[in-house]
Amino acid sequence: MSVLINADVGEEQGSDEELIPIIDMANIACGAHAGNIEVMQHTLDLANSHRVTVGAHVSYPDREGFGRRSIVMSPQLLSKSIGDQISTLEEVAKAQNIPISYVKPHGALYNDMMRDEEIFSVVLEAIAFRQSPLAFMFQTTLDWDKLGELCIDRNVQPIFEAFADRRYEDSGLLMSRSKSEACLDPTEALAQVKSMISDQCIVTASGHKLSVPIQTLCVHGDNPEAVTLAKDIRAFLDQA
């Protein structure tokens, strides 16, 4: 099975024009943490011109904090926010005749749902409620099979994601960005990717090996070295 590269784009934080031609899946910000209608239109056009699959990159409504702050929201309000964000991107994409294929949460919402099954379920239900079927991209952890079954039970296809440029805790979750060693440089990240692909496992910061399925690798678009890293990963995957 081939492993695809995905990246968070439409956030006005990196060079989407250089990054999008290299990747397979574009997670486009839907306006809650970054982006606006014009940025979505431009990013969708870039993705479409390079035949890149498009997904909705939803978040807590937190533009000031770039979606990296946890916000306490009722399940109803969180579900509505996620639904509104997906609808916004779908409406823009429909005008350009571009399909939306999946949903990937961003930042604090992503981290919170991976630690709290109730929040995960709210996000899942918001996706399952959509009239058009959408897949759900989330982090592959030691609970991948349980979370995957929850998705299948709601007729939502799971997409298991690993992170090229982030360090892992023994739990299988990402190391907090508050720690200086949480983000990997391109050399470290490429070495991590090679290990992930060749061994189908994730090596944690302490050296533990976690055997998990990996369908897609994320390169963070706001990483200044994202383009260089994506090119290196693309070259390795093509060769592999």
Summary of the structure (lengths in Angstrom):
residues: 240
radius of gyration: 16.5
end to end distance: 11.1
largest distance: 48.5
contacts: 824
relative contact order: 0.16
helix: 42%
strand: 19%
